[in-house]
Amino acid sequence: MSALLSLTELSVALAGRAAVSGVSLTVTRGEVIALLGANGAGKTTLMRAGLGLIVPRSGMVRLGGGDPHLLNPRDRALRAAYLPQRPQSIWPISVEHLVALGRYAYGAAPERLSGADQAAVDTAIQACSLEKLRSRRMDEISGGEKARAHLARAIAQHAPLLMLDEPTAGLDPAQALAVADIIRTHAPGGAVVFSTHDVALAARTADRLLLLREGRVVAEGAPSVALTPETLEATYGRSARIDRIGDALTVTFS
């Protein structure tokens, strides 16, 4: 099966400082991969480099089999949808219009949607439980509702790969679990790479984890393999205790 994203010995420098060093990662359909690490570990840089938004110092990047730096914005958008940290949501437009912006790569606009475009918007709104909010203005809804609206916009893009940078940041536990469930629902038809500071949520949601520290891989693998007290201490610099109750996992740092 061809990879939706492939990084080979990727290294990136920002402002003359190594931000990512020798990272390799392959993402195929059906996978959910979580990136874990402290602030500055290289999670955002890794995703942006994978999308071709940052030129690497060395290594190879393939997005949908092609070099993302040679893709125009439309072709890139058809291969991957990117949700950055805390996307702007102050515009006085409706939730439905915001979600419809995900169809821009198909030549659509909020006021100019084909039947297929409208169906994609409706499906994304339903997936993110936004039916009762579709006519509300973005500057009038809560932070959690805004987060789900932006996620719906990314889903409406119908790209096979979703790249989500801290999609649950600032959400309460119920909202974060709802977003995690949406991520899992998307995976069978595509793949998701997301970053988070919530170790337990990553273990619950992802098939594979990539733990980073100072731009280098500390551990990679299924949550049951990648998460150990040793790898967590190497990643975050604090001793950690892992407890499992059934399928649930909790992590306590000290």
N, C-alpha and C positions, 0 to 999 in steps of 0.2 A: 504494500500500500504506500503510495507516494505521501511524503510529509507535507503538511500544511505550513510548517515552519521548521527550518533546520539551521542551527547555529553550530559552527565548527571552529573550535579554538578561538573564539571571539574575544578580542581585547579592544577596549575603548578608553580613550583619554579625554578628560574634560578639564579645560584650563591648565593643561600641562600635568595633570594628576591622573594616575591610573584609576579608572572608575570600575572597569570590568577587566578581568585578566584570565584568559584561557578558558572561557566557558563554552561548553558544548551542550546542545539540547536539541532533541527531535520531538516534534509534536505531530501526532497523527489523528485522524478522525476518531471521535468517540472518547477522547481523553479530556480530563480536567487536570490541569497542573497548577499548583500553588507555589508562589515564590515567597519565601520567608527570609527575614533578616532585619537587623536594626536599621534605623534611619541612616542613609548613606551607604548601605550595603551594596547598592548597585541594581536594585530591582527595577526601578523606573528606567534607568539607563539601558538595561538589558532589553526591556520591551521596546523602547524607542529605537534602539539599534536594529532589533528584529523587524521593525516596520520600515526601516530605511530612512528614519527621521534624523539619525545621527550616523556620520561616516565612521566606521571602525578604524582603529589603528592597524589591526591585522585580523586575520581569520576570514571566514566566509559566512555569508548570510543568504539564505534562500527562502523566499516567501511564496508559497504555492509553486515551488519549483523554479522561480525566476529571481533575478537580482532586484531587490526592492528599490535600489537607487536608480534603476533604469525605467521604473514604472512611473507613468503619470498619475496624478492624484486619483483619477477615476478608476484606473486599473488596480491601484493599491486598495481603494475602498471596496472593490469587488472581491478582493482576496481576504481582507481583514478589517474588522471594525474595532476602533480604539476608543476606550473611555478613559480619559485622563483623571488624575486626582481632582476632586472638587470642581467639576466643570461649571462654567458660568451658567447661571439660571435666573438672571435678574430681568430678562426681557419680558415685557407684558404680553406674551403670546400664550395661547392655550396649550394645554398638555398635548392635545391631539396634533397641533401644528408642530410642536417640538419633535414629537415622535416621527412625524412626516418628513422631517429634515433627513432622516435616515435613508430616504429614497432619492436623495439628490444625485447620487451616482448613476441612477437610472434615467436621469433627465426630468425627474419630477420636481414639484414644488408643493408646499402645503395647499395652495389654491389650485393646483393642477395635478391631480392624481388620476392615473388610469385605474381600471378595475383591479389589476394585479397589485398596484401600489396601495390602494385602499385596503385590499385584503391583507397585505403585509402589515400595514399600520394597525388594523383591527386585531390581528393575531397577536402582535406585540403588546398592545394595550391589554388584551385579555390575559396574556401570559404574566404580565406584571401587576395584575389586579388593579387596573386604573380605570375601569369602565365608568365608575361614578365621578371620576375626576377629569374626564377627557375634555370637558368644556371649561374647566377652571383655568385661571391664569397662573403661569409659572411663578409669578411673584406673590401669589396669594396662598400657596400650599406649603406644607411643612418640609423640613429638611429630608426626612425619610421618603416622603412622596416625591420630592425632586429627584432623589437618587434613583427611585424606581422609574421615573419618567425618562431620565437619561439612559438608563439601562434598556428601556423599551426602544428608544431611538436607535441604539446600537443593534438590538435584535432585529428591528425593522430593516436594517441594512442588508440582511440576508447574506452576509459574508460567512464563509465556512469557519473562519477563525475569529473568536472574540478575545480581545486583549483588554483586560480590565485592571486599572491601577487603583488599588484599595477601594473597591466598590462598596464595602461595608463600613468605611470610616465614618465615625460620628453617628452611626445608627444604634438604636437600642437592640437588645438581644433578639426580640421577636422580628424586627425589621431585618436584621442581619441574617437570621435563619431563613426568612422569606427570600432574600436575594440569593442565598446559597441554594435554595430549592430551584430557583429560576435557572441558575447556572447549571445545575445537574440536568434539568429538563432540556437545555440547549445541546448538551454534549452528544447525544446519540446521532444527531445529524451533522455535527461539526466538531469543534474543539474549543476549549476555553483555557486561557492562561490568565491567572489573576494573582495580584500581590495582596498581602494582608499582614497585619500584626497579630491577628487572632490565631494562635497555634491550634487551639481546639477546633475552631471552625474550619481551618485548612485540612485538618485530619479527617473531619466529618465529610468534607465536600470533595476533596481531590483524590484522584487515582495515584498521582505522584506528587512528591514535594521536592523542591530545589531549595536547599538552605544555603544562604550566601553570607559571607563576612568580608568586608573590604574588597568586594568585587570578585572574590574567589569562591568556588563551590566547596562547602563544608561537607554536605551529604546530599545524595539524591536517591529516590526510590519511593516505594509505597510507604504510606504513613507508618505502618508497623515496623518497617525496616529503617527508615530515615530518622525517625524520632526516637532518640534515646537521651538519657541525662547527659551523656558525653557530647553528643552532637549539638544539643541545645546550649550547653555551656560554651562550646567552641563557637557557636553562632552569636550568642548574646552576651557572653562574658559574665554570666551569672549561673550559679548552680541551680539545677532544676530537678523537680520531682514530677514523675508522670504517674497518674492513677487512671485505671480503666474500670468502668462499671458497665458491663455488657459491651455494647458497641461504642459507648461514649468515652471520651478521653478528656482529662483535665490536666493542666500543666501549672505547677506552682513554682515561681522563682523566688530565690532567697539571696 
